[in-house]
């Protein structure tokens, strides 16, 4: 049986991809920094190589003997003190991984990038606001250029670009869209930016996992595929949550010019070691019009994501039934449900 290597197996999407591959009968090896973070249900069913993306020797051991490599591991935090860290993890490590893949004659690499690697359909239009992408987005764009050179050198690789992913998983920056859902339900999301109803694309995490597996199997060499779901504005996303849950919250819109000073303060707080949820660059990102066309993914891969309504309903059931990282949010949700308010 041929082995598939998954990097980032303890992350938001990777945590759903590994069980998906195992259920399909694949022989899976994972490259993880901390094996204890793997789901107990998969630990005894996968081969484990421990190491970080900066440990190129460990990475090479993980790649050796694999038929395919699905590279999900990345730095996706909203803020890091040294922006160069995005390049060390999201770009330099990709180059090292591809060198190992070439050295060990890996048949196919699937590189998980991001919709943020592409320019938006429309940039933010507020006066004085920069069009510069986030350091995360820049590092992802750079990583795609490395993958394309790898293909030009005669190797096989496919790029996939997930959009705004939501669904069951860890409550980290990569899963901020689900956290927003829980905060809205709990009555703790009361303000949002007046964004002019720009659109983003929302996709369920299990559809992304399935799309990555399809890209490994059906993707055309050198192609880049959008792994999205449904295009919607933030207002439409919140309305879907409200409609599915029956819980209605009033959310006030704030001009972006008033949000920007707060974002600068958050960045200063991050420099001092605090946790940061938004930066000036991310303000711009949320004001950009970024719908997604998944036609080529449907045709080439056989990719068919669920609707936003279905995905939100399934995620809502998970939030209410499973619990997880932010117990105060879950308790608030249960309290609102019981009280009917």
Phi and psi in degrees as GROMACS dihedral restraints (atoms count N, CA, C in turn):
[ dihedral_restraints ]
;  ai    aj    ak    al  type     phi  dphi    fc
    3     4     5     6     1   -89.7    20    10
    4     5     6     7     1   139.5    20    10
    6     7     8     9     1   -92.3    20    10
    7     8     9    10     1   138.0    20    10
    9    10    11    12     1  -108.5    20    10
   10    11    12    13     1   126.3    20    10
   12    13    14    15     1   -93.7    20    10
   13    14    15    16     1   132.0    20    10
   15    16    17    18     1  -118.6    20    10
   16    17    18    19     1   120.0    20    10
   18    19    20    21     1   -93.9    20    10
   19    20    21    22     1   153.2    20    10
   21    22    23    24     1    71.3    20    10
   22    23    24    25     1    32.0    20    10
   24    25    26    27     1   -70.4    20    10
   25    26    27    28     1   -14.9    20    10
   27    28    29    30     1   -98.2    20    10
   28    29    30    31     1     2.6    20    10
   30    31    32    33     1   -82.5    20    10
   31    32    33    34     1  -175.3    20    10
   33    34    35    36     1   -59.0    20    10
   34    35    36    37     1   -57.7    20    10
   36    37    38    39     1   -77.4    20    10
   37    38    39    40     1   -41.3    20    10
   39    40    41    42     1   -59.1    20    10
   40    41    42    43     1   -34.7    20    10
   42    43    44    45     1   -65.7    20    10
   43    44    45    46     1   -21.2    20    10
   45    46    47    48     1   -96.6    20    10
   46    47    48    49     1   -28.2    20    10
   48    49    50    51     1   -70.0    20    10
   49    50    51    52     1   -43.5    20    10
   51    52    53    54     1   -58.4    20    10
   52    53    54    55     1   -50.5    20    10
   54    55    56    57     1   -59.3    20    10
   55    56    57    58     1   -36.1    20    10
   57    58    59    60     1   -60.4    20    10
   58    59    60    61     1   -44.4    20    10
   60    61    62    63     1   -67.6    20    10
   61    62    63    64     1   -40.5    20    10
   63    64    65    66     1   -63.9    20    10
   64    65    66    67     1   -40.4    20    10
   66    67    68    69     1   -64.6    20    10
   67    68    69    70     1   -27.2    20    10
   69    70    71    72     1   -83.9    20    10
   70    71    72    73     1     1.7    20    10
   72    73    74    75     1    85.1    20    10
   73    74    75    76     1    16.2    20    10
   75    76    77    78     1   -80.3    20    10
   76    77    78    79     1   152.0    20    10
   78    79    80    81     1   -91.3    20    10
   79    80    81    82     1   114.0    20    10
   81    82    83    84     1  -115.1    20    10
   82    83    84    85     1   134.5    20    10
   84    85    86    87     1  -116.9    20    10
   85    86    87    88     1   141.8    20    10
   87    88    89    90     1  -121.2    20    10
   88    89    90    91     1   144.6    20    10
   90    91    92    93     1  -113.6    20    10
   91    92    93    94     1   109.3    20    10
   93    94    95    96     1  -135.1    20    10
   94    95    96    97     1   151.7    20    10
   96    97    98    99     1   -73.7    20    10
   97    98    99   100     1   -37.0    20    10
   99   100   101   102     1  -138.6    20    10
  100   101   102   103     1   104.2    20    10
  102   103   104   105     1   -64.4    20    10
  103   104   105   106     1   -22.8    20    10
  105   106   107   108     1   -67.0    20    10
  106   107   108   109     1   -17.3    20    10
  108   109   110   111     1   -84.2    20    10
  109   110   111   112     1    -7.1    20    10
  111   112   113   114     1   -67.7    20    10
  112   113   114   115     1   145.4    20    10
  114   115   116   117     1   -59.4    20    10
  115   116   117   118     1   136.5    20    10
  117   118   119   120     1   -58.0    20    10
  118   119   120   121     1   -31.5    20    10
  120   121   122   123     1   -68.4    20    10
  121   122   123   124     1   -16.1    20    10
  123   124   125   126     1  -113.4    20    10
  124   125   126   127     1   -12.6    20    10
  126   127   128   129     1   -56.6    20    10
  127   128   129   130     1   -41.9    20    10
  129   130   131   132     1   -84.5    20    10
  130   131   132   133     1     0.7    20    10
  132   133   134   135     1  -112.1    20    10
  133   134   135   136     1    -0.7    20    10
  135   136   137   138     1  -128.1    20    10
  136   137   138   139     1   155.4    20    10
  138   139   140   141     1   -85.7    20    10
  139   140   141   142     1   134.7    20    10
  141   142   143   144     1  -116.1    20    10
  142   143   144   145     1   130.4    20    10
  144   145   146   147     1  -121.6    20    10
  145   146   147   148     1   121.6    20    10
  147   148   149   150     1   -93.8    20    10
  148   149   150   151     1   142.1    20    10
  150   151   152   153     1   160.9    20    10
  151   152   153   154     1   160.0    20    10
  153   154   155   156     1   -97.1    20    10
  154   155   156   157     1   167.9    20    10
  156   157   158   159     1   -66.5    20    10
  157   158   159   160     1   -18.2    20    10
  159   160   161   162     1   -86.0    20    10
  160   161   162   163     1    -6.7    20    10
  162   163   164   165     1   -95.4    20    10
  163   164   165   166     1    86.6    20    10
  165   166   167   168     1   -67.9    20    10
  166   167   168   169     1   -29.5    20    10
  168   169   170   171     1   -66.4    20    10
  169   170   171   172     1   -45.0    20    10
  171   172   173   174     1   -64.0    20    10
  172   173   174   175     1   -39.5    20    10
  174   175   176   177     1   -61.0    20    10
  175   176   177   178     1   -41.7    20    10
  177   178   179   180     1   -64.4    20    10
  178   179   180   181     1   -39.2    20    10
  180   181   182   183     1   -63.6    20    10
  181   182   183   184     1   -36.4    20    10
  183   184   185   186     1   -67.5    20    10
  184   185   186   187     1   -37.5    20    10
  186   187   188   189     1   -74.5    20    10
  187   188   189   190     1   -33.0    20    10
  189   190   191   192     1   -57.2    20    10
  190   191   192   193     1   127.3    20    10
  192   193   194   195     1    87.1    20    10
  193   194   195   196     1     1.9    20    10
  195   196   197   198     1   -92.3    20    10
  196   197   198   199     1   145.3    20    10
  198   199   200   201     1   -84.9    20    10
  199   200   201   202     1   -37.8    20    10
  201   202   203   204     1  -136.2    20    10
  202   203   204   205     1   150.5    20    10
  204   205   206   207     1  -125.8    20    10
  205   206   207   208     1   124.4    20    10
  207   208   209   210     1  -109.6    20    10
  208   209   210   211     1   106.9    20    10
  210   211   212   213     1   -99.3    20    10
  211   212   213   214     1   104.2    20    10
  213   214   215   216     1  -108.2    20    10
  214   215   216   217     1   -25.1    20    10
  216   217   218   219     1   -60.2    20    10
  217   218   219   220     1   133.9    20    10
  219   220   221   222     1  -164.5    20    10
  220   221   222   223     1   164.3    20    10
  222   223   224   225     1   -95.5    20    10
  223   224   225   226     1   113.3    20    10
  225   226   227   228     1  -121.5    20    10
  226   227   228   229     1    16.4    20    10
  228   229   230   231     1   -64.6    20    10
  229   230   231   232     1   149.1    20    10
  231   232   233   234     1   -65.1    20    10
  232   233   234   235     1   -28.6    20    10
  234   235   236   237     1  -151.1    20    10
  235   236   237   238     1   136.7    20    10
  237   238   239   240     1  -132.7    20    10
  238   239   240   241     1   149.6    20    10
  240   241   242   243     1   -61.7    20    10
  241   242   243   244     1   -39.4    20    10
  243   244   245   246     1  -110.1    20    10
  244   245   246   247     1   105.5    20    10
  246   247   248   249     1   -57.4    20    10
  247   248   249   250     1   -22.8    20    10
  249   250   251   252     1   -63.2    20    10
  250   251   252   253     1   -19.8    20    10
  252   253   254   255     1   -62.1    20    10
  253   254   255   256     1   -34.1    20    10
  255   256   257   258     1   -59.8    20    10
  256   257   258   259     1   -40.3    20    10
  258   259   260   261     1   -73.2    20    10
  259   260   261   262     1   -37.0    20    10
  261   262   263   264     1   -62.8    20    10
  262   263   264   265     1   -39.4    20    10
  264   265   266   267     1   -89.3    20    10
  265   266   267   268     1   -45.0    20    10
  267   268   269   270     1   -90.0    20    10
  268   269   270   271     1   -14.1    20    10
  270   271   272   273     1  -122.8    20    10
  271   272   273   274     1   -58.2    20    10
  273   274   275   276     1   -60.8    20    10
  274   275   276   277     1   -40.1    20    10
  276   277   278   279     1   -67.4    20    10
  277   278   279   280     1   -31.4    20    10
  279   280   281   282     1   -65.0    20    10
  280   281   282   283     1   -42.7    20    10
  282   283   284   285     1   -60.2    20    10
  283   284   285   286     1   -44.7    20    10
  285   286   287   288     1   -64.8    20    10
  286   287   288   289     1   -40.0    20    10
  288   289   290   291     1   -63.0    20    10
  289   290   291   292     1   -43.6    20    10
  291   292   293   294     1   -68.3    20    10
  292   293   294   295     1   -33.9    20    10
  294   295   296   297     1   -62.4    20    10
  295   296   297   298     1   -41.0    20    10
  297   298   299   300     1   -65.5    20    10
  298   299   300   301     1   -42.0    20    10
  300   301   302   303     1   -61.0    20    10
  301   302   303   304     1   -41.3    20    10
  303   304   305   306     1   -66.5    20    10
  304   305   306   307     1   -41.5    20    10
  306   307   308   309     1   -64.2    20    10
  307   308   309   310     1   -34.4    20    10
  309   310   311   312     1  -102.4    20    10
  310   311   312   313     1    13.7    20    10
  312   313   314   315     1    54.8    20    10
  313   314   315   316     1    44.1    20    10
  315   316   317   318     1   -63.8    20    10
  316   317   318   319     1   134.2    20    10
  318   319   320   321     1   -71.5    20    10
  319   320   321   322     1   -38.8    20    10
  321   322   323   324     1  -151.3    20    10
  322   323   324   325     1   140.2    20    10
  324   325   326   327     1  -116.0    20    10
  325   326   327   328     1   132.6    20    10
  327   328   329   330     1  -110.1    20    10
  328   329   330   331     1   116.0    20    10
  330   331   332   333     1   -99.5    20    10
  331   332   333   334     1   120.5    20    10
  333   334   335   336     1   -89.2    20    10
  334   335   336   337     1   107.5    20    10
  336   337   338   339     1   -98.5    20    10
  337   338   339   340     1  -135.6    20    10
  339   340   341   342     1  -161.3    20    10
  340   341   342   343     1   152.0    20    10
  342   343   344   345     1   -59.6    20    10
  343   344   345   346     1   -24.0    20    10
  345   346   347   348     1   -66.4    20    10
  346   347   348   349     1   -15.6    20    10
  348   349   350   351     1   -71.0    20    10
  349   350   351   352     1   -15.8    20    10
  351   352   353   354     1  -102.2    20    10
  352   353   354   355     1   153.0    20    10
  354   355   356   357     1   -68.6    20    10
  355   356   357   358     1   151.3    20    10
  357   358   359   360     1   -72.9    20    10
  358   359   360   361     1   165.5    20    10
  360   361   362   363     1   -66.3    20    10
  361   362   363   364     1   -37.0    20    10
  363   364   365   366     1  -140.5    20    10
  364   365   366   367     1   132.4    20    10
  366   367   368   369     1   -78.4    20    10
  367   368   369   370     1   164.6    20    10
  369   370   371   372     1   -60.4    20    10
  370   371   372   373     1   140.4    20    10
  372   373   374   375     1  -111.0    20    10
  373   374   375   376     1     4.4    20    10
  375   376   377   378     1   -67.2    20    10
  376   377   378   379     1   137.6    20    10
  378   379   380   381     1   -60.2    20    10
  379   380   381   382     1   133.9    20    10
  381   382   383   384     1    82.1    20    10
  382   383   384   385     1    -1.5    20    10
  384   385   386   387     1   -94.0    20    10
  385   386   387   388     1   131.1    20    10
  387   388   389   390     1   -70.0    20    10
  388   389   390   391     1   149.0    20    10
  390   391   392   393     1   -93.0    20    10
  391   392   393   394     1     3.8    20    10
  393   394   395   396     1   -64.0    20    10
  394   395   396   397     1   131.2    20    10
  396   397   398   399     1   -69.7    20    10
  397   398   399   400     1   166.6    20    10
  399   400   401   402     1   -67.6    20    10
  400   401   402   403     1   154.9    20    10
  402   403   404   405     1   -56.6    20    10
  403   404   405   406     1   -34.3    20    10
  405   406   407   408     1   -59.9    20    10
  406   407   408   409     1   -48.6    20    10
  408   409   410   411     1   -62.8    20    10
  409   410   411   412     1   -42.1    20    10
  411   412   413   414     1   -61.3    20    10
  412   413   414   415     1   -41.1    20    10
  414   415   416   417     1   -67.4    20    10
  415   416   417   418     1   -34.1    20    10
  417   418   419   420     1   -70.9    20    10
  418   419   420   421     1   -39.1    20    10
  420   421   422   423     1   -61.3    20    10
  421   422   423   424     1   -43.8    20    10
  423   424   425   426     1   -63.2    20    10
  424   425   426   427     1   -38.4    20    10
  426   427   428   429     1   -65.2    20    10
  427   428   429   430     1   -35.8    20    10
  429   430   431   432     1   -65.7    20    10
  430   431   432   433     1   -35.9    20    10
  432   433   434   435     1   -63.6    20    10
  433   434   435   436     1   -36.9    20    10
  435   436   437   438     1   -66.8    20    10
  436   437   438   439     1   -40.7    20    10
  438   439   440   441     1   -64.3    20    10
  439   440   441   442     1   -40.5    20    10
  441   442   443   444     1   -66.4    20    10
  442   443   444   445     1   -34.6    20    10
  444   445   446   447     1   -66.8    20    10
  445   446   447   448     1   -38.1    20    10
  447   448   449   450     1   -58.9    20    10
  448   449   450   451     1   -42.6    20    10
  450   451   452   453     1   -68.2    20    10
  451   452   453   454     1   -42.6    20    10
  453   454   455   456     1   -61.5    20    10
  454   455   456   457     1   -26.8    20    10
  456   457   458   459     1   -80.9    20    10
  457   458   459   460     1     2.4    20    10
  459   460   461   462     1   106.1    20    10
  460   461   462   463     1     4.0    20    10
  462   463   464   465     1   -96.3    20    10
  463   464   465   466     1   173.1    20    10
  465   466   467   468     1  -110.2    20    10
  466   467   468   469     1   121.9    20    10
  468   469   470   471     1  -151.1    20    10
  469   470   471   472     1   152.7    20    10
  471   472   473   474     1  -131.0    20    10
  472   473   474   475     1   141.9    20    10
  474   475   476   477     1  -107.0    20    10
  475   476   477   478     1   137.5    20    10
  477   478   479   480     1  -124.5    20    10
  478   479   480   481     1   145.6    20    10
  480   481   482   483     1  -126.0    20    10
  481   482   483   484     1    95.9    20    10
  483   484   485   486     1   -68.2    20    10
  484   485   486   487     1   156.0    20    10
  486   487   488   489     1   -99.8    20    10
  487   488   489   490     1  -139.6    20    10
  489   490   491   492     1   -79.1    20    10
  490   491   492   493     1   109.0    20    10
  492   493   494   495     1   -91.9    20    10
  493   494   495   496     1   138.1    20    10
  495   496   497   498     1  -137.2    20    10
  496   497   498   499     1   166.8    20    10
  498   499   500   501     1   130.9    20    10
  499   500   501   502     1  -176.3    20    10
  501   502   503   504     1   -60.6    20    10
  502   503   504   505     1   136.9    20    10
  504   505   506   507     1   159.9    20    10
  505   506   507   508     1  -178.3    20    10
  507   508   509   510     1   -63.1    20    10
  508   509   510   511     1   149.0    20    10
  510   511   512   513     1   -90.8    20    10
  511   512   513   514     1    73.2    20    10
  513   514   515   516     1  -119.8    20    10
  514   515   516   517     1  -174.9    20    10
  516   517   518   519     1   -61.0    20    10
  517   518   519   520     1   -32.0    20    10
  519   520   521   522     1   -67.1    20    10
  520   521   522   523     1   -21.1    20    10
  522   523   524   525     1  -114.7    20    10
  523   524   525   526     1    31.4    20    10
  525   526   527   528     1   -63.1    20    10
  526   527   528   529     1   -27.7    20    10
  528   529   530   531     1   -66.5    20    10
  529   530   531   532     1   -36.5    20    10
  531   532   533   534     1   -72.2    20    10
  532   533   534   535     1   -38.9    20    10
  534   535   536   537     1   -60.9    20    10
  535   536   537   538     1   -38.8    20    10
  537   538   539   540     1   -61.4    20    10
  538   539   540   541     1   -39.6    20    10
  540   541   542   543     1   -59.3    20    10
  541   542   543   544     1   -46.4    20    10
  543   544   545   546     1   -65.7    20    10
  544   545   546   547     1   -40.3    20    10
  546   547   548   549     1   -64.0    20    10
  547   548   549   550     1   -39.5    20    10
  549   550   551   552     1   -62.2    20    10
  550   551   552   553     1   -47.3    20    10
  552   553   554   555     1   -61.2    20    10
  553   554   555   556     1   -35.7    20    10
  555   556   557   558     1   -81.9    20    10
  556   557   558   559     1    -2.1    20    10
  558   559   560   561     1    78.6    20    10
  559   560   561   562     1    19.7    20    10
  561   562   563   564     1  -107.9    20    10
  562   563   564   565     1     3.8    20    10
  564   565   566   567     1  -114.0    20    10
  565   566   567   568     1    94.5    20    10
  567   568   569   570     1  -112.5    20    10
  568   569   570   571     1   -10.7    20    10
  570   571   572   573     1  -135.7    20    10
  571   572   573   574     1   142.9    20    10
  573   574   575   576     1  -145.7    20    10
  574   575   576   577     1   164.2    20    10
  576   577   578   579     1   -72.9    20    10
  577   578   579   580     1   144.3    20    10
  579   580   581   582     1   -75.0    20    10
  580   581   582   583     1    96.9    20    10
  582   583   584   585     1  -100.0    20    10
  583   584   585   586     1     4.9    20    10
  585   586   587   588     1    71.4    20    10
  586   587   588   589     1    17.5    20    10
  588   589   590   591     1    59.2    20    10
  589   590   591   592     1    36.8    20    10
  591   592   593   594     1   -64.1    20    10
  592   593   594   595     1   153.6    20    10
  594   595   596   597     1  -102.7    20    10
  595   596   597   598     1   147.8    20    10
  597   598   599   600     1  -125.0    20    10
  598   599   600   601     1  -178.7    20    10
  600   601   602   603     1  -120.4    20    10
  601   602   603   604     1   133.1    20    10
  603   604   605   606     1  -114.9    20    10
  604   605   606   607     1   129.5    20    10
  606   607   608   609     1  -136.8    20    10
  607   608   609   610     1   139.2    20    10
  609   610   611   612     1   -73.3    20    10
  610   611   612   613     1   141.3    20    10
  612   613   614   615     1   -58.9    20    10
  613   614   615   616     1   -35.4    20    10
  615   616   617   618     1   -70.0    20    10
  616   617   618   619     1   -28.1    20    10
  618   619   620   621     1   -70.7    20    10
  619   620   621   622     1   -36.8    20    10
  621   622   623   624     1   -63.9    20    10
  622   623   624   625     1   -44.7    20    10
  624   625   626   627     1   -59.2    20    10
  625   626   627   628     1   -45.5    20    10
  627   628   629   630     1   -63.7    20    10
  628   629   630   631     1   -38.2    20    10
  630   631   632   633     1   -64.8    20    10
  631   632   633   634     1   -38.0    20    10
  633   634   635   636     1   -64.2    20    10
  634   635   636   637     1   -43.7    20    10
  636   637   638   639     1   -63.1    20    10
  637   638   639   640     1   -39.0    20    10
  639   640   641   642     1   -66.1    20    10
  640   641   642   643     1   -38.8    20    10
  642   643   644   645     1   -63.3    20    10
  643   644   645   646     1   -38.0    20    10
  645   646   647   648     1   -64.4    20    10
  646   647   648   649     1   -31.5    20    10
  648   649   650   651     1   -93.9    20    10
  649   650   651   652     1   -43.4    20    10
  651   652   653   654     1  -114.2    20    10
  652   653   654   655     1   -12.3    20    10
  654   655   656   657     1   -63.2    20    10
  655   656   657   658     1   147.7    20    10
  657   658   659   660     1   -85.7    20    10
  658   659   660   661     1   136.6    20    10
  660   661   662   663     1   -51.0    20    10
  661   662   663   664     1   129.5    20    10
  663   664   665   666     1    82.8    20    10
  664   665   666   667     1    -3.5    20    10
  666   667   668   669     1   -85.1    20    10
  667   668   669   670     1   158.0    20    10
  669   670   671   672     1  -119.1    20    10
  670   671   672   673     1   130.4    20    10
  672   673   674   675     1  -120.9    20    10
  673   674   675   676     1   136.5    20    10
  675   676   677   678     1   -82.8    20    10
  676   677   678   679     1   125.1    20    10
  678   679   680   681     1  -107.9    20    10
  679   680   681   682     1    83.0    20    10
  681   682   683   684     1  -119.2    20    10
  682   683   684   685     1  -176.6    20    10
  684   685   686   687     1  -127.8    20    10
  685   686   687   688     1   -93.7    20    10
  687   688   689   690     1  -123.9    20    10
  688   689   690   691     1   135.5    20    10
  690   691   692   693     1   -77.8    20    10
  691   692   693   694     1   134.9    20    10
  693   694   695   696     1  -160.4    20    10
  694   695   696   697     1   150.9    20    10
  696   697   698   699     1   -79.2    20    10
  697   698   699   700     1   167.3    20    10
  699   700   701   702     1   -61.1    20    10
  700   701   702   703     1   -38.4    20    10
  702   703   704   705     1   -61.2    20    10
  703   704   705   706     1   -40.2    20    10
  705   706   707   708     1   -70.5    20    10
  706   707   708   709     1   -36.3    20    10
  708   709   710   711     1   -62.3    20    10
  709   710   711   712     1   -47.5    20    10
  711   712   713   714     1   -65.7    20    10
  712   713   714   715     1   -37.5    20    10
  714   715   716   717     1   -64.6    20    10
  715   716   717   718     1   -36.7    20    10
  717   718   719   720     1   -65.1    20    10
  718   719   720   721     1   -44.0    20    10
  720   721   722   723     1   -59.0    20    10
  721   722   723   724     1   -45.8    20    10
  723   724   725   726     1   -62.7    20    10
  724   725   726   727     1   -44.8    20    10
  726   727   728   729     1   -65.2    20    10
  727   728   729   730     1   -43.1    20    10
  729   730   731   732     1   -69.9    20    10
  730   731   732   733     1   -40.4    20    10
  732   733   734   735     1   -86.1    20    10
  733   734   735   736     1   -23.9    20    10
  735   736   737   738     1    78.1    20    10
  736   737   738   739     1     7.4    20    10
  738   739   740   741     1  -105.0    20    10
  739   740   741   742     1   123.8    20    10
  741   742   743   744     1  -116.5    20    10
  742   743   744   745     1   123.9    20    10
  744   745   746   747     1  -121.2    20    10
  745   746   747   748     1   141.8    20    10
  747   748   749   750     1   -85.3    20    10
  748   749   750   751     1   124.2    20    10
  750   751   752   753     1  -117.9    20    10
  751   752   753   754     1   119.4    20    10
  753   754   755   756     1   -86.8    20    10
  754   755   756   757     1   143.2    20    10
  756   757   758   759     1   -95.1    20    10
  757   758   759   760     1   134.4    20    10
  759   760   761   762     1  -115.4    20    10
  760   761   762   763     1   135.8    20    10
  762   763   764   765     1   -59.4    20    10
  763   764   765   766     1   138.5    20    10
  765   766   767   768     1   -55.6    20    10
  766   767   768   769     1   -31.7    20    10
  768   769   770   771     1   -62.6    20    10
  769   770   771   772     1   -25.5    20    10
  771   772   773   774     1   -85.0    20    10
  772   773   774   775     1   -23.0    20    10
  774   775   776   777     1   -79.1    20    10
  775   776   777   778     1   -33.1    20    10
  777   778   779   780     1   -58.5    20    10
  778   779   780   781     1   -44.8    20    10
  780   781   782   783     1   -59.3    20    10
  781   782   783   784     1   -38.0    20    10
  783   784   785   786     1   -63.8    20    10
  784   785   786   787     1   -40.3    20    10
  786   787   788   789     1   -63.4    20    10
  787   788   789   790     1   -37.9    20    10
  789   790   791   792     1   -65.3    20    10
  790   791   792   793     1   -39.0    20    10
  792   793   794   795     1   -65.1    20    10
  793   794   795   796     1   -38.8    20    10
  795   796   797   798     1   -61.6    20    10
  796   797   798   799     1   -42.3    20    10
  798   799   800   801     1   -63.6    20    10
  799   800   801   802     1   -38.8    20    10
  801   802   803   804     1   -64.9    20    10
  802   803   804   805     1   -39.2    20    10
  804   805   806   807     1   -63.5    20    10
  805   806   807   808     1   -38.9    20    10
  807   808   809   810     1   -64.3    20    10
  808   809   810   811     1   -38.2    20    10
  810   811   812   813     1   -61.5    20    10
  811   812   813   814     1   -29.2    20    10
  813   814   815   816     1   -86.6    20    10
  814   815   816   817     1     0.7    20    10
  816   817   818   819     1   104.5    20    10
  817   818   819   820     1     2.8    20    10
  819   820   821   822     1   -81.6    20    10
  820   821   822   823     1   167.8    20    10
  822   823   824   825     1   -82.0    20    10
  823   824   825   826     1   135.0    20    10
  825   826   827   828     1  -121.2    20    10
  826   827   828   829     1   131.8    20    10
  828   829   830   831     1  -106.3    20    10
  829   830   831   832     1   -20.0    20    10
  831   832   833   834     1  -151.5    20    10
  832   833   834   835     1   146.9    20    10
  834   835   836   837     1  -131.1    20    10
  835   836   837   838     1   167.6    20    10
  837   838   839   840     1   -55.2    20    10
  838   839   840   841     1   -39.3    20    10
  840   841   842   843     1   -65.2    20    10
  841   842   843   844     1   -35.5    20    10
  843   844   845   846     1   -74.4    20    10
  844   845   846   847     1   -28.0    20    10
  846   847   848   849     1   -58.6    20    10
  847   848   849   850     1   -47.3    20    10
  849   850   851   852     1   -57.4    20    10
  850   851   852   853     1   -43.7    20    10
  852   853   854   855     1   -58.5    20    10
  853   854   855   856     1   -42.0    20    10
  855   856   857   858     1   -73.4    20    10
  856   857   858   859     1   -13.2    20    10
  858   859   860   861     1   -98.6    20    10
  859   860   861   862     1     0.4    20    10
  861   862   863   864     1   -88.6    20    10
  862   863   864   865     1   146.3    20    10
  864   865   866   867     1   -88.5    20    10
  865   866   867   868     1   112.4    20    10
  867   868   869   870     1  -133.2    20    10
  868   869   870   871     1    61.5    20    10
  870   871   872   873     1   -68.9    20    10
  871   872   873   874     1   165.2    20    10
  873   874   875   876     1  -132.7    20    10
  874   875   876   877     1   140.0    20    10
  876   877   878   879     1  -106.4    20    10
  877   878   879   880     1   117.9    20    10
  879   880   881   882     1  -106.9    20    10
  880   881   882   883     1    19.4    20    10
  882   883   884   885     1   -57.3    20    10
  883   884   885   886     1   -47.6    20    10
  885   886   887   888     1   -65.2    20    10
  886   887   888   889     1   -32.0    20    10
  888   889   890   891     1   -67.3    20    10
  889   890   891   892     1   -39.3    20    10
  891   892   893   894     1   -64.8    20    10
  892   893   894   895     1   -45.1    20    10
  894   895   896   897     1   -71.5    20    10
  895   896   897   898     1   -50.9    20    10
  897   898   899   900     1   -79.0    20    10
  898   899   900   901     1   -40.6    20    10
  900   901   902   903     1   -96.9    20    10
  901   902   903   904     1   -22.7    20    10
  903   904   905   906     1    78.0    20    10
  904   905   906   907     1    29.6    20    10
  906   907   908   909     1   -83.3    20    10
  907   908   909   910     1   126.2    20    10
  909   910   911   912     1  -137.8    20    10
  910   911   912   913     1    92.3    20    10
  912   913   914   915     1   -75.7    20    10
  913   914   915   916     1   158.1    20    10
  915   916   917   918     1   -75.6    20    10
  916   917   918   919     1   163.0    20    10
  918   919   920   921     1   -71.5    20    10
  919   920   921   922     1   161.5    20    10
  921   922   923   924     1   -61.9    20    10
  922   923   924   925     1   -40.2    20    10
  924   925   926   927     1   -61.9    20    10
  925   926   927   928     1   -45.9    20    10
  927   928   929   930     1   -64.4    20    10
  928   929   930   931     1   -44.9    20    10
  930   931   932   933     1   -63.7    20    10
  931   932   933   934     1   -41.5    20    10
  933   934   935   936     1   -64.6    20    10
  934   935   936   937     1   -41.2    20    10
  936   937   938   939     1   -60.6    20    10
  937   938   939   940     1   -44.4    20    10
  939   940   941   942     1   -66.3    20    10
  940   941   942   943     1   -39.1    20    10
  942   943   944   945     1   -69.3    20    10
  943   944   945   946     1   -39.3    20    10
  945   946   947   948     1   -59.8    20    10
  946   947   948   949     1   -42.0    20    10
  948   949   950   951     1   -62.2    20    10
  949   950   951   952     1   -38.3    20    10
  951   952   953   954     1   -66.7    20    10
  952   953   954   955     1   -44.5    20    10
  954   955   956   957     1   -58.9    20    10
  955   956   957   958     1   -44.6    20    10
  957   958   959   960     1   -76.6    20    10
  958   959   960   961     1   -26.8    20    10
  960   961   962   963     1  -100.6    20    10
  961   962   963   964     1   -21.1    20    10
  963   964   965   966     1  -104.9    20    10
  964   965   966   967     1   -39.1    20    10
  966   967   968   969     1    78.2    20    10
  967   968   969   970     1  -161.6    20    10
  969   970   971   972     1   148.1    20    10
  970   971   972   973     1  -138.3    20    10
  972   973   974   975     1   -67.0    20    10
  973   974   975   976     1   -44.3    20    10
  975   976   977   978     1  -106.7    20    10
  976   977   978   979     1    81.1    20    10
  978   979   980   981     1   -61.0    20    10
  979   980   981   982     1   -32.2    20    10
  981   982   983   984     1   -61.8    20    10
  982   983   984   985     1   -35.7    20    10
  984   985   986   987     1   -67.9    20    10
  985   986   987   988     1   -46.0    20    10
  987   988   989   990     1   -63.2    20    10
  988   989   990   991     1   -41.7    20    10
  990   991   992   993     1   -61.4    20    10
  991   992   993   994     1   -39.5    20    10
  993   994   995   996     1   -64.3    20    10
  994   995   996   997     1   -41.0    20    10
  996   997   998   999     1   -62.0    20    10
  997   998   999  1000     1   -48.0    20    10
  999  1000  1001  1002     1   -61.2    20    10
 1000  1001  1002  1003     1   -38.8    20    10
 1002  1003  1004  1005     1   -64.4    20    10
 1003  1004  1005  1006     1   -43.4    20    10
 1005  1006  1007  1008     1   -65.1    20    10
 1006  1007  1008  1009     1   -37.3    20    10
 1008  1009  1010  1011     1   -64.1    20    10
 1009  1010  1011  1012     1   -45.4    20    10
 1011  1012  1013  1014     1   -67.4    20    10
 1012  1013  1014  1015     1   -37.0    20    10
 1014  1015  1016  1017     1   -80.9    20    10
 1015  1016  1017  1018     1   -19.7    20    10
 1017  1018  1019  1020     1    75.5    20    10
 1018  1019  1020  1021     1    11.7    20    10
